[in-house]
Amino acid sequence: MRRGKVLLPFTMPAMPGTVGELRNEIVGLDVRVPVLGGGERPYIFLDNAASTPSFLRVLRCLEAFMPWYSGVHRGTGFKSLLATEAFDAAHTMVGRFVGADPSYHTVIFVKNTTECVNKLANRMGFRPGDVVVTTLLEHHSNDLPWRRHAAVAHAAMLSDGRLDLADLRRLLAVHAGRVRVVAVAGATNITGLCPPVREIARWAHEAGALIVVDAAQLAAHRTISMGDPDDPSHIDFLALSAHKMYAPYGTGALIGPKAFFEAGDPDAVGGGVVEVVTRDRAFWNHPPQKEEAGSPNVTGGIAMAEAAAVLQAVGLEAIEEHEAGLLAYAFDRLTRIPGIRLYGPTRDLSDKVGVITFNLEGFHHSLVAAILGVEGAIGVRDGCFCAHPYVKELLGMTTEQDQAHETAVLSGDKSAMPGMVRASVGCYNTWDDIDALVEMLHRIVNREYRGTYLQERSSGAYRAEGFVPSFSPYFPYLDDFAVREKVHS
Ligand SMILES: Cc1ncc(COP(=O)(O)O)c(C=O)c1O
C-alpha cells in the first residue's frame, strides 16, 4: 500500500487567451474587506504599480510543483532532477519573454529589480572618473546603487513630467569619454511615462556606454525586446521584478550579455557560484549560476516564468490596448473633479502605462489615500514612492522647501511630507474600478466622507478614528503567528 498522498488531484488549467479572461486569473479579485462604519465592501485594487496580485495559473503551477520541490543543481534524486529541469527552463522562458538570445544573453534570477541594479553597479568595475548618466525620473533603485560607485548625472524633466531628451544628450556630450552606463526607466513609477529607450540606447552606444533599462514598471504592460546586439538600439541590461508581473513569489530577473558576467568576480560569493575551490583559490562557475549565489529561489523563478507565459499567451499588445482604454477613461473623468491636480501629461497618454498620480487641493495626500482605503475599500498608495527627486520636481518644490522638509523628517516629523496619491491599473482592472475611484474622490472634495481622521506625526499617515479592523478573520494564520510571537518574546 502507498503511504501518504504523492500526487495532488490535478488538472492543468486552461491558458487564458484574452484580456477578458485575465480577470478570472486574479487571485483575491473577489475579496470583501471591512469599511468604516461596519460591514464589508468588495475590494478594488488600484495599487498594481507597487505589486500585482498573483495570477491563479501561477498559483496552480506552484501547487503542482510543490510536491516535487527540491533544491536544484547538485541533488541526484528524482525531485532534484525535476526541479532543476523546471528551474533551468524558467530561465529560458523569462529570456524568451524579453526577446533574449540564448546564445548571447544570460538570465540571472535575483530577488527584485533593486538587487538587479545593485548587482550591476557592483559588477561594472567602475574606475575613478567614470560617470553614470541617469534621469531625474528614476526610482531610487535605479539611482542610489550607481551613486555608490560612480559620479551620477541626472537628465532633467520637462514641465509635463517627460524626460528632457536634449538634456540627456547634453550630459552625454559634457561627460564624453567618461560615461560608462546610461541607466533609464522603461516606465516611471510616478507618471507611468515611458522614455524612448531604443533611441536612448543608440545615443548611449554612440557615447561608448552600456544601457541599463529598469523595466520594473514596463514588463507587465508592454512588449520588451533586448534587440539584436549588433543593432545600435539594443538594450544591454534589463531588470525586472516578478511581483509586478503577477508572480509575487520573491524573484526578479537581470538579463544581460553572458560575456559580461563571465568576466570578473561575482558580486556575492558562496555556494553555487564555483566550479572548484581549494584552500586558497576559487574558480567560478558560468553565468547564471555564477551570479546566483546560495540556494536560489526555485519556486519564485518558476512562478515568474509561468506569469511570463500567461502574459505572452494573452499578448502584451492586447493588454496595452486594454490599459490605454482604462487610462483614457480615467483621465477623462478625473480631469472633471474640482481641485484635482494630475501629474504628468493629461492629454497625450500614448507613451504612458497605467499609473495615475494626483493631489486634491486642500487635502493631504495621505488623508485622501486613507479615506479611499477605509471608506471606499480602494487600495491606492501615497507619498513619494521611492522616487523623491522626481516627485519633488513634479510638485514644483523649491530647494528651500526641500531643505525644510528634510530637516522636519530628520527630526521625526513627517506630517508635512510632500507627496501625491497614486492609483495604478493592471490588465484586469475595469471601467467600474475607475468609476469607484472617481466617485469616492468626488465625495472627498465635497467633504461627504464620514470618518474623523487623525494624522500620526512620525509617519505622516492618517488613521480613521475608531477603525481598528481585525485581520485574523481574513488571514487566520495570523493568530498562529501572534501566538508564536508571544512564546518567543
Ligand atoms: C520603476 C521602478 N524601478 C524599480 C523598482 C524597484 O523594484 P523592487 O522593489 O521590486 O526592487 C520599482 C518598484 O516600485 C519601480 O517602480
The ligand as a Tripos MOL2 file, in Angstrom:
@<TRIPOS>MOLECULE
LIG
   16    16     1     0     0
SMALL
NO_CHARGES

@<TRIPOS>ATOM
      1 C1         10.3920   51.9330  -11.8190 C.3       1 LIG1
      2 C2         10.7900   51.0420  -10.6710 C.ar      1 LIG1
      3 N1         12.0430   50.6380  -10.5830 N.ar      1 LIG1
      4 C3         12.4760   49.8410   -9.5980 C.ar      1 LIG1
      5 C4         11.6190   49.4340   -8.6250 C.ar      1 LIG1
      6 C5         12.1290   48.5550   -7.5400 C.3       1 LIG1
      7 O1         11.5300   47.3110   -7.6470 O.3       1 LIG1
      8 P1         11.7130   46.2480   -6.4860 P.3       1 LIG1
      9 O2         11.1380   46.8830   -5.2750 O.co2     1 LIG1
     10 O3         10.9520   45.0750   -6.9650 O.co2     1 LIG1
     11 O4         13.1540   46.0100   -6.3450 O.co2     1 LIG1
     12 C6         10.2950   49.8420   -8.6530 C.ar      1 LIG1
     13 C7          9.3580   49.4470   -7.5810 C.2       1 LIG1
     14 O5          8.3840   50.0610   -7.3290 O.2       1 LIG1
     15 C8          9.8650   50.6630   -9.7160 C.ar      1 LIG1
     16 O6          8.6030   51.0680   -9.7940 O.3       1 LIG1
@<TRIPOS>BOND
     1     1     2 1
     2     2     3 ar
     3     2    15 ar
     4     3     4 ar
     5     4     5 ar
     6     5     6 1
     7     5    12 ar
     8     6     7 1
     9     7     8 1
    10     8     9 2
    11     8    10 1
    12     8    11 1
    13    12    13 1
    14    12    15 ar
    15    13    14 2
    16    15    16 1
@<TRIPOS>SUBSTRUCTURE
     1 LIG1         1 GROUP 0 **** ****
